[in-house]
């Protein structure tokens, strides 16, 4: 652990995971646009850069796939 790093609370990490999962579901239903989801993910990324959150960042990037159903079948956006 480095002195300049902060430790993120477990409750904060859980809240972030839930929020990302919620946004992915809302995006797939067409209720949220991709820019709003990416802004949230980038904000969380900036917060995690200040702490010892490498595993959490890796998990969020690996598990977050945004898919919006479309007529031609090409509507997915991946972040990470």
ABEGO torsion letter per residue (X at the ends): XBAABBBBBAAAAAAAAAAAAAAAAAAAAGABBAAAAAAAAAAAAAAAAABBAAAAAAAAAAABBBBBBBAAGBABBBBX
